[in-house]
Amino acid sequence: MGVLFIGALPEPRPSSGPSLLIPFTCAMSPARGMLLMIPLYVTAEYGGSISATLLSTPGTTAAATAIDGDEMSQKGRATVAISISLTA
């Protein structure tokens, strides 16, 4: 959940959240470390679509998410726009 919050911020890159956990993965096997880091990166990447949709600031996601998502959120369909960005 914390990585989703970091990804939702307009400024940091999606790699900022998972990079904070690198010291913890040093003690793990490579497979377990990858199983931890990949979902964290994807979650942070998805978090960028929240700020792109609600604030119209394309940080980590495509500009189309900011344009279409902002238009949908102004019409009161922000939940639908964020749900669509999950599958995009």
VOBA-1610 file (N, C-alpha, C; in pm, whole numbers, padded with zeros to 5 digits, always signed):
BEGIN
Met+00082-00118+00000Met+00000+00000+00000Met+00087+00125+00000Gly+00199+00121+00066Gly+00287+00237+00069Gly+00348+00266-00067Val+00375+00163-00145Val+00431+00183-00278Val+00327+00245-00370Leu+00201+00208-00352Leu+00094+00270-00430Leu+00086+00418-00399Phe+00105+00455-00273Phe+00106+00597-00234Phe+00223+00669-00298Ile+00341+00608-00298Ile+00459+00670-00360Ile+00437+00685-00509Gly+00376+00586-00572Gly+00349+00595-00715Gly+00245+00699-00748Ala+00153+00727-00656Ala+00048+00826-00681Ala+00100+00968-00671Leu+00213+00989-00610Leu+00269+01124-00603Leu+00316+01165-00742Pro+00296+01290-00782Pro+00332+01330-00917Pro+00481+01329-00947Glu+00567+01353-00851Glu+00708+01373-00881Glu+00793+01246-00884Pro+00791+01158-00785Pro+00888+01048-00787Pro+00861+00948-00898Arg+00965+00882-00939Arg+00955+00778-01041Arg+00903+00650-00975Pro+00852+00555-01055Pro+00802+00431-00995Pro+00911+00349-00928Ser+01035+00371-00966Ser+01143+00294-00905Ser+01181+00346-00766Ser+01125+00458-00725Ser+01160+00513-00594Ser+01113+00425-00480Gly+00991+00373-00489Gly+00937+00289-00382Gly+01010+00157-00368Pro+01020+00077-00476Pro+01091-00051-00464Pro+01239-00036-00432Ser+01300+00074-00473Ser+01443+00089-00444Ser+01470+00103-00295Leu+01369+00145-00219Leu+01386+00154-00074Leu+01394+00016-00009Leu+01346-00086-00079Leu+01346-00222-00023Leu+01464-00307-00067Ile+01553-00251-00145Ile+01670-00328-00192Ile+01752-00385-00076Pro+01778-00311+00032Pro+01855-00371+00142Pro+01789-00496+00202Phe+01656-00502+00201Phe+01588-00618+00256Phe+01598-00739+00164Thr+01612-00715+00035Thr+01619-00827-00059Thr+01758-00888-00065Cys+01858-00825-00009Cys+01993-00880-00014Cys+02003-01012+00063Ala+01923-01028+00166Ala+01927-01150+00246Ala+01839-01260+00186Met+01763-01230+00083Met+01672-01329+00022Met+01739-01400-00094Ser+01678-01508-00134Ser+01724-01574-00255Ser+01684-01487-00374Pro+01751-01500-00489Pro+01717-01417-00604Pro+01571-01432-00648Ala+01518-01552-00641Ala+01379-01573-00683Ala+01283-01500-00590Arg+01305-01509-00461Arg+01217-01439-00365Arg+01231-01287-00377Gly+01352-01241-00401Gly+01372-01098-00419Gly+01297-01045-00541Met+01299-01120-00650Met+01226-01080-00770Met+01076-01088-00748Leu+01031-01189-00672Leu+00889-01200-00642Leu+00840-01085-00554Leu+00929-01023-00481Leu+00893-00907-00401Leu+00899-00779-00485Met+01003-00764-00565Met+01026-00637-00634Met+00933-00615-00753Ile+00901-00719-00828Ile+00817-00700-00947Ile+00678-00649-00913Pro+00606-00709-00819Pro+00474-00652-00785Pro+00483-00511-00726Leu+00589-00481-00654Leu+00604-00346-00601Leu+00623-00244-00712Tyr+00700-00280-00814Tyr+00721-00189-00927Tyr+00591-00168-01004Val+00519-00277-01028Val+00392-00266-01102Val+00291-00183-01024Thr+00287-00200-00893Thr+00196-00122-00810Thr+00232+00026-00814Ala+00360+00058-00809Ala+00403+00198-00817Ala+00372+00257-00954Glu+00387+00177-01057Glu+00356+00223-01192Glu+00207+00252-01206Tyr+00124+00167-01149Tyr-00021+00190-01152Tyr-00058+00312-01068Gly+00011+00336-00959Gly-00017+00451-00874Gly-00001+00582-00949Gly+00086+00586-01049Gly+00103+00706-01130Gly-00021+00740-01211Ser-00102+00640-01242Ser-00224+00670-01317Ser-00329+00739-01230Ile-00318+00726-01099Ile-00412+00794-01010Ile-00391+00945-01017Ser-00265+00988-01006Ser-00240+01132-01016Ser-00263+01183-01157Ala-00238+01100-01258Ala-00265+01142-01396Ala-00414+01161-01419Thr-00495+01076-01358Thr-00640+01086-01377Thr-00699+01199-01295Leu-00665+01208-01169Leu-00730+01305-01081Leu-00670+01445-01089Leu-00540+01456-01114Leu-00474+01586-01115Leu-00433+01632-01254Ser-00450+01545-01353Ser-00409+01574-01491Ser-00260+01605-01501Thr-00179+01529-01428Thr-00034+01543-01433Thr+00027+01413-01479Pro+00061+01401-01607Pro+00118+01275-01654Pro+00261+01257-01604Gly+00277+01181-01499Gly+00410+01157-01446Gly+00469+01029-01502Thr+00422+00917-01456Thr+00478+00789-01497Thr+00396+00720-01605Thr+00276+00767-01630Thr+00190+00701-01726Thr+00184+00779-01855Ala+00116+00724-01952Ala+00105+00789-02081Ala+00023+00916-02071Ala+00045+01006-02164Ala-00028+01133-02164Ala-00176+01111-02190Ala-00210+01005-02261Ala-00351+00978-02290Ala-00429+00950-02162Thr-00364+00891-02063Thr-00431+00866-01935Thr-00466+00998-01868Ala-00376+01095-01876Ala-00402+01225-01814Ala-00512+01300-01889Ile-00511+01292-02021Ile-00610+01366-02099Ile-00749+01305-02083Asp-00760+01176-02111Asp-00891+01110-02103Asp-00939+01096-01959Gly-00848+01063-01869Gly-00886+01045-01730Gly-00932+01173-01665Asp-00866+01284-01698Asp-00908+01413-01642Asp-01046+01452-01694Glu-01069+01427-01821Glu-01201+01458-01877Glu-01311+01375-01811Met-01282+01248-01788Met-01381+01162-01721Met-01400+01204-01576Ser-01292+01242-01508Ser-01306+01281-01366Ser-01382+01412-01352Gln-01370+01501-01449Gln-01448+01625-01444Gln-01596+01599-01463Lys-01629+01489-01532Lys-01769+01453-01551Lys-01822+01366-01437Gly-01740+01345-01333Gly-01783+01266-01218Gly-01763+01117-01232Arg-01681+01074-01326Arg-01657+00932-01350Arg-01511+00896-01320Ala-01455+00953-01214Ala-01316+00929-01179Ala-01291+00783-01142Thr-01386+00721-01073Thr-01370+00580-01035Thr-01362+00492-01158Val-01444+00519-01257Val-01442+00442-01381Val-01309+00464-01454Ala-01261+00588-01457Ala-01136+00619-01525Ala-01017+00548-01460Ile-01014+00545-01328Ile-00905+00477-01259Ile-00915+00326-01280Ser-01036+00273-01283Ser-01054+00130-01308Ser-01009+00093-01449Ile-01037+00178-01545Ile-00994+00151-01683Ile-00842+00156-01693Ser-00780+00248-01622Ser-00633+00258-01629Ser-00565+00136-01568Leu-00635+00064-01482Leu-00580-00058-01425Leu-00560-00164-01532Thr-00650-00173-01626Thr-00640-00275-01730Thr-00567-00226-01853Ala-00538-00098-01863Ala-00471-00045-01982Ala-00323-00077-01982
//
